[in-house]
Every structure is written in structure tokens, then in C-alpha cells.
């Protein structure tokens, strides 16, 4: 059966620091896919938003930025952040704004020890680190609700309100169970109900209610501090993991560390219904200390391209891209300094494209 031809419009936001360097290689991989698959075509438009844009205009992205991005099938983001701009300004001005306004309520982060990558944990094998973290991505602790009262006085008070709606909590937990059901895996919920007696007690109640809809899926709940301990001591416990915005953010960075480092950490911000564009990104940040040196690891950005292809309904190509990454890592000839090599960003990206062509013959 002949597949229909698809042309996807992708908005590129290279951003700051090493973002433009790794996005160049990610785009190179997508162009390689398009060259190998006549039914796939990608059109790219680049948006110069981020901290550099903020220093010129006073805004991280323009007022109509969301309207501009809404015309695209997906967004590929490099990184946002600069020592010259407060982190809360850059984060809320672009990344969180896109996630929330496009209802990208699923943040999907694979935590997998790839072949050819060393784990810093003693006596942990590749088969022990293989989980998918489903993070609630639009509310929770990052909803932005709160206030500063009596600023600059001894009476000053800062209020930060975490927001947990039943609608958003149910849908992220249900997504995790459906994913686990499809993959034949267990679900672990991350909570802190012993201390957070409203938000996390509510989260646990919803988790138990949704779990009853999936009697064949093993389900358990862990306190976030215990989960952090077991991420290090016994990562094999975790298969599909679901957590709130804050807990997911923290634990997936820990997961990246045990899976070989931030240079191998990919993330997808999904609107599963595809009503709005989804956004794909490496989660390593802008790394200003190495920006411009040409040594940033592009593999997290490339892995996020694999996630994008999955989202487009082409898991065959998503798997091929990830296989090309694994092959380059196993061969060991092309590695950036963060994973024990001396290759450049461009050399590693080109090696992935070459292996992708070999795999696809």
C-alpha cells in the first residue's frame, strides 16, 4: 500500500547559547529523513526569539508569537536562557507560555541508558534504566499563581500557589496508564501527600480512581523523596512514571544524569489531540559556558526529532533515527566531550545522518 505524502511545517526557535548549534544538526537529520522517504517533506521557518531578542526588544517573544506559531505542525526548540536575563523572565516569556497556551499538557521524557553509554551508577546495566516519564505540563506548581505583598518591607510575603484541577490531573494520569497498557508496563505515581495535604492528597485520590479503569496495569505510588532515592539505588523499579510539573522537572534531570548526561536528554511537549502544535526540545538548557565552541552534544536534539516523527504518526522513522544515534554511540568514533570524546557538534550530527542512510538502505 502506498503511503500518502505529507508536508509538515516546522517552526524553529534555536534560542540561546548552544541552542542554534544543536538545532542545526537536528534539522540536518530531518532533511536526511526527507531525502530517504519520498512521502515525507519538511518546511522550516526560523524565529529569532529568546534572550537575545529580549535584550533588543524587552520581550522574549513578540505579543503575537503564539498566533504565528499556531500555523505550524510542530515547534523545534533549541534552548532558552542567558546570564544576562533572569531565568524566570526567559522561562515564562517563551517556554511556559507556549506550553500553556497550546495546551501541551503532556511532557514526555524518555530516560533510557543507550548502548555505548556509561552509567555513573555502580552495578547498573543498560536494561536497568529504561523508563518514560509523563509529566503534567500546564499547571501544578508552574501555573504562575501567586503574589508578592508589602515588597521591600519587613512584612514582605511571597505567595506561590500550585494549581491542580481534576480535569488536568485526570488526563495526565490517564495518558500514563494508556501508555503503560500499550507498552505492557507498570505505572508509578510520584507524590508527596504526607506533607502537601491538599494538592498531593488530591493527586493520590485521582491516581487511585484512574487506576481502577486499568486493572491489568500494575500501579503504585511513591513519595518524591523516596523516588529520588530509588532512581539512584534501583532504577529498574520504574517503567512509566507520572508526576506533577515540579516533581517531573526535578526527577527527569536526575534521570538524565543516570542515563549518561544532559546531552542525551530529549523532551516532547505534546498536545496529543493535535489541536495545537506540539513542541520538541533537548532539555539541557543553553549551556552558555560552551556556547560557540562547537562541542555541544546534539544527540538530545536529534532524539527529540525522533519523538517528533513518532508524533507525526511515523514511528518507523522515529525508531530509525534513534537506532542511528545508538549506532554512532556504540561505534564510539564520534562523541562530544561530555560523553568522553573530542568530536564537534557538526561531526556527531553528520555521523548520525550517515548511519541513518545506512540503516535505511
C-alpha positions as CSV (number, residue, x, y, z in Angstrom):
1,X,0.0,0.0,0.0
2,X,1.4,3.4,-1.0
3,X,1.7,5.9,1.8
4,X,0.2,9.3,1.4
5,X,2.7,12.1,1.0
6,X,2.9,14.6,3.9
7,X,4.4,18.0,4.2
8,X,5.0,19.2,7.7
9,X,5.6,22.9,8.6
10,X,8.0,23.2,11.5
11,X,8.8,26.4,13.4
12,X,12.4,26.6,14.5
13,X,13.2,28.5,17.6
14,X,17.0,28.0,18.0
15,X,17.1,30.3,21.0
16,X,20.2,31.0,23.1
17,X,23.6,29.6,23.9
18,X,24.2,26.2,22.2
19,X,20.6,26.1,21.0
20,X,21.3,27.2,17.4
21,X,24.2,24.7,17.2
22,X,22.2,21.6,18.2
23,X,19.1,22.6,16.2
24,X,21.3,22.9,13.1
25,X,22.1,19.2,13.5
26,X,18.5,18.2,14.3
27,X,17.3,19.9,11.1
28,X,20.0,18.1,9.2
29,X,18.6,14.8,10.4
30,X,15.1,15.7,9.4
31,X,16.3,16.7,5.9
32,X,18.1,13.4,5.7
33,X,14.8,11.6,6.5
34,X,13.1,13.6,3.8
35,X,15.7,12.7,1.3
36,X,15.2,9.0,2.1
37,X,11.4,9.0,2.3
38,X,9.6,10.5,-0.7
39,X,6.3,10.6,1.3
40,X,7.8,12.9,3.9
41,X,8.7,16.6,3.4
42,X,9.5,19.3,5.9
43,X,9.3,23.1,5.5
44,X,11.2,25.2,8.1
45,X,10.8,28.8,9.3
46,X,13.1,30.2,11.9
47,X,12.1,32.6,14.6
48,X,14.9,34.6,16.4
49,X,13.2,34.6,19.8
50,X,14.8,34.1,23.2
51,X,17.1,36.1,25.4
52,X,18.9,37.9,22.6
53,X,15.5,39.0,21.3
54,X,14.6,40.2,24.8
55,X,17.7,42.3,25.2
56,X,16.8,44.0,21.9
57,X,13.1,44.4,22.3
58,X,12.2,43.9,26.0
59,X,10.2,40.7,25.2
60,X,11.3,37.1,24.9
61,X,8.9,36.6,22.0
62,X,6.5,39.1,20.3
63,X,3.0,39.7,21.5
64,X,1.6,37.8,18.5
65,X,4.1,35.0,18.8
66,X,1.6,32.3,19.7
67,X,-0.6,33.4,16.8
68,X,2.4,33.0,14.5
69,X,3.3,29.6,15.8
70,X,-0.2,28.3,15.6
71,X,0.1,27.9,11.9
72,X,2.7,25.1,12.2
73,X,2.5,21.4,12.7
74,X,5.3,21.3,15.3
75,X,7.9,23.5,17.0
76,X,11.6,22.6,17.4
77,X,13.2,24.5,20.3
78,X,16.9,24.7,21.0
79,X,17.3,26.4,24.3
80,X,16.3,29.5,26.2
81,X,18.4,31.2,28.8
82,X,21.2,33.7,29.3
83,X,23.1,35.0,32.3
84,X,22.1,38.5,31.1
85,X,18.3,37.7,31.6
86,X,16.7,36.5,34.8
87,X,15.6,32.8,34.4
88,X,12.0,33.5,35.4
89,X,11.7,36.1,32.7
90,X,13.0,33.9,29.9
91,X,11.2,30.7,31.1
92,X,7.8,32.4,31.5
93,X,8.2,34.6,28.4
94,X,8.6,31.7,26.0
95,X,8.7,28.1,27.1
96,X,5.9,28.1,29.7
97,X,3.8,30.5,27.6
98,X,4.0,28.1,24.6
99,X,3.3,25.0,26.8
100,X,0.3,26.6,28.4
101,X,-1.3,28.5,25.5
102,X,-1.0,25.5,23.2
103,X,-2.3,23.1,25.9
104,X,0.8,20.9,25.6
105,X,-0.3,19.1,28.7
106,X,2.0,16.1,28.3
107,X,5.7,16.4,28.8
108,X,7.1,13.1,27.6
109,X,10.7,12.4,28.6
110,X,12.4,9.1,27.9
111,X,15.1,8.0,30.4
112,X,17.0,5.2,28.8
113,X,20.6,4.1,29.0
114,X,21.5,3.8,25.3
115,X,24.0,1.3,24.0
116,X,27.6,2.6,24.2
117,X,26.8,5.0,27.1
118,X,28.3,4.6,30.5
119,X,26.1,4.9,33.6
120,X,27.6,6.6,36.7
121,X,25.9,4.2,39.0
122,X,27.7,1.1,40.1
123,X,26.4,-2.3,39.0
124,X,23.6,-0.8,36.9
125,X,23.2,-2.3,33.4
126,X,21.5,-0.9,30.3
127,X,18.4,-3.0,31.0
128,X,18.0,-1.3,34.4
129,X,17.5,2.2,33.1
130,X,14.6,2.3,30.7
131,X,11.6,4.4,31.7
132,X,9.3,7.0,30.3
133,X,8.3,10.0,32.5
134,X,4.9,11.5,31.9
135,X,4.9,15.0,33.4
136,X,1.9,17.2,33.8
137,X,2.9,20.3,31.8
138,X,0.4,23.1,32.1
139,X,-0.5,23.8,35.7
140,X,0.6,22.4,39.1
141,X,3.5,24.3,40.7
142,X,4.2,26.1,37.5
143,X,0.8,27.7,37.0
144,X,2.2,31.1,37.9
145,X,-0.5,31.9,40.5
146,X,0.6,33.9,43.5
147,X,1.6,37.3,44.7
148,X,4.2,39.5,46.4
149,X,2.8,41.5,49.3
150,X,4.4,44.5,51.1
151,X,7.5,44.4,48.8
152,X,10.7,45.8,50.2
153,X,9.5,45.9,53.8
154,X,9.9,43.6,56.8
155,X,6.4,42.5,56.3
156,X,7.1,41.2,52.8
157,X,5.4,37.9,51.9
158,X,5.7,35.8,48.8
159,X,2.8,33.5,47.9
160,X,3.2,30.8,45.3
161,X,0.0,28.8,44.6
162,X,0.1,25.4,43.0
163,X,-3.0,24.7,40.9
164,X,-4.3,21.1,40.4
165,X,-7.6,20.8,38.6
166,X,-9.4,17.5,38.3
167,X,-9.5,17.8,34.6
168,X,-5.8,18.2,34.1
169,X,-4.8,15.7,36.8
170,X,-7.1,13.0,35.4
171,X,-6.0,13.5,31.8
172,X,-2.2,13.2,32.5
173,X,-2.6,10.2,34.8
174,X,-5.0,8.5,32.3
175,X,-2.4,9.2,29.5
176,X,0.2,7.5,31.6
177,X,-2.0,4.4,32.1
178,X,-2.9,4.2,28.4
179,X,0.8,4.4,27.5
180,X,1.7,1.7,30.1
181,X,-1.2,-0.5,28.8
182,X,0.0,-0.2,25.2
183,X,3.6,-1.0,26.2
184,X,2.9,-3.7,28.8
185,X,4.5,-1.8,31.6
186,X,3.7,-0.6,35.1
187,X,2.8,2.9,36.3
188,X,4.4,4.7,39.2
189,X,2.9,7.9,40.5
190,X,5.1,10.4,42.2
191,X,3.5,12.3,45.1
192,X,4.2,14.0,48.5
193,X,0.9,13.6,50.2
194,X,2.3,13.2,53.7
195,X,3.3,16.9,53.6
196,X,1.2,18.5,50.9
197,X,-2.1,17.8,52.4
198,X,-4.3,19.3,49.8
199,X,-2.7,19.1,46.3
200,X,-0.9,15.8,46.7
201,X,-3.7,14.1,48.7
202,X,-6.0,15.1,45.8
203,X,-3.4,13.8,43.3
204,X,-3.2,10.4,45.0
205,X,-7.0,10.1,45.1
206,X,-7.3,10.8,41.4
207,X,-4.5,8.3,40.7
208,X,-6.3,5.6,42.6
209,X,-9.6,6.4,40.8
210,X,-8.0,6.2,37.3
211,X,-6.0,3.1,38.2
212,X,-9.3,1.3,38.7
213,X,-10.0,1.8,35.0
214,X,-6.9,-0.2,34.1
215,X,-7.0,-3.3,36.3
216,X,-4.4,-5.1,34.2
217,X,-1.7,-2.3,34.6
218,X,0.4,-2.7,37.8
219,X,0.2,0.6,39.7
220,X,2.0,2.0,42.7
221,X,2.7,5.4,44.3
222,X,5.9,6.7,45.8
223,X,6.8,9.8,47.7
224,X,9.1,12.1,45.7
225,X,12.0,11.8,48.1
226,X,11.8,8.0,48.1
227,X,11.5,8.1,44.3
228,X,14.7,10.1,44.1
229,X,16.5,7.6,46.3
230,X,15.3,4.6,44.2
231,X,16.2,6.4,40.9
232,X,19.7,6.0,42.1
233,X,19.6,2.7,44.1
234,X,17.2,0.8,41.9
235,X,16.2,2.5,38.7
236,X,14.8,-0.8,37.3
237,X,11.7,-0.2,39.5
238,X,10.5,2.4,37.1
239,X,8.8,1.9,33.8
240,X,6.1,4.5,33.1
241,X,6.3,7.3,35.7
242,X,3.7,10.1,36.1
243,X,4.2,13.2,38.2
244,X,3.3,16.8,38.6
245,X,5.1,19.7,36.8
246,X,7.7,20.3,39.6
247,X,8.4,16.7,40.5
248,X,8.6,15.7,36.9
249,X,11.1,18.5,36.2
250,X,13.4,17.6,39.0
251,X,13.3,13.8,38.6
252,X,13.9,13.8,34.9
253,X,17.1,15.8,35.3
254,X,18.2,13.2,37.8
255,X,17.1,10.5,35.3
256,X,19.2,12.2,32.6
257,X,22.2,12.0,34.9
258,X,21.9,8.3,35.4
259,X,21.3,7.8,31.7
260,X,24.5,9.4,30.5
261,X,24.1,13.1,31.0
262,X,22.0,16.1,29.9
263,X,23.4,15.9,26.4
264,X,21.3,12.8,25.8
265,X,18.1,14.1,27.4
266,X,15.2,14.7,25.0
267,X,11.7,16.0,25.7
268,X,8.4,16.3,23.9
269,X,5.7,18.8,24.9
270,X,2.6,17.2,23.5
271,X,-0.9,18.3,22.7
272,X,-2.0,14.7,22.0
273,X,-5.2,15.7,20.2
274,X,-3.1,17.8,17.7
275,X,-5.5,20.7,18.1
276,X,-2.4,22.9,18.6
277,X,1.3,22.3,17.6
278,X,3.4,20.3,19.9
279,X,7.0,21.3,20.8
280,X,10.1,19.2,20.9
281,X,13.4,20.1,22.6
282,X,16.6,18.9,24.2
283,X,16.3,19.6,27.9
284,X,19.9,20.5,28.6
285,X,19.4,24.3,28.5
286,X,21.5,26.9,26.8
287,X,24.9,25.9,28.4
288,X,26.4,29.4,27.9
289,X,29.8,28.2,29.2
290,X,30.4,26.2,25.9
291,X,28.2,28.2,23.5
292,X,30.0,29.0,20.3
293,X,32.7,26.3,20.8
294,X,31.1,23.8,18.6
295,X,31.3,21.0,21.2
296,X,27.7,20.8,22.4
297,X,26.2,17.3,22.2
298,X,23.4,17.4,19.5
299,X,22.1,13.9,20.3
300,X,19.4,15.1,22.7
301,X,18.1,17.4,20.0
302,X,18.2,14.6,17.5
303,X,16.3,12.3,19.9
304,X,13.6,15.0,20.2
305,X,13.3,14.8,16.4
306,X,12.7,11.0,16.8
307,X,9.9,11.9,19.2
308,X,8.5,14.4,16.6
309,X,8.4,11.7,14.0
310,X,6.5,9.4,16.4
311,X,4.0,12.3,17.0
312,X,3.6,12.7,13.2
313,X,2.5,9.1,13.1
314,X,5.8,7.8,11.7
315,X,7.2,5.7,14.5
316,X,9.1,3.7,11.8
317,X,11.3,6.8,11.1
318,X,11.4,7.7,14.8
319,X,12.9,4.3,15.5
320,X,15.4,4.6,12.7
321,X,16.6,7.9,14.0
322,X,17.1,6.5,17.5
323,X,18.8,3.5,16.0
324,X,21.2,5.7,14.1
325,X,22.0,7.6,17.4
326,X,22.6,4.2,19.1
327,X,24.9,3.0,16.3
328,X,27.0,6.1,16.5
329,X,27.4,5.8,20.2
330,X,28.3,2.1,20.0
331,X,30.9,2.7,17.3
332,X,32.4,5.4,19.6
333,X,34.3,7.3,16.8
334,X,32.2,10.4,17.1
335,X,31.5,11.7,20.5
336,X,31.3,15.1,22.0
337,X,33.5,15.9,25.1
338,X,30.6,15.5,27.6
339,X,30.5,11.7,26.8
340,X,34.2,11.1,26.6
341,X,35.1,12.2,23.1
342,X,36.6,15.0,21.2
343,X,34.3,15.4,18.2
344,X,32.5,18.6,17.2
345,X,28.7,19.1,17.3
346,X,28.7,19.1,13.5
347,X,30.8,15.8,13.2
348,X,28.4,14.0,15.5
349,X,25.3,15.3,13.6
350,X,26.8,14.2,10.3
351,X,27.7,10.8,11.7
352,X,24.1,10.3,12.7
353,X,22.9,11.3,9.2
354,X,25.4,8.9,7.6
355,X,24.2,6.0,9.8
356,X,20.6,6.9,9.1
357,X,21.3,6.5,5.4
358,X,23.0,3.1,6.0
359,X,20.2,1.8,8.2
360,X,17.5,2.9,5.6
361,X,19.1,1.1,2.6
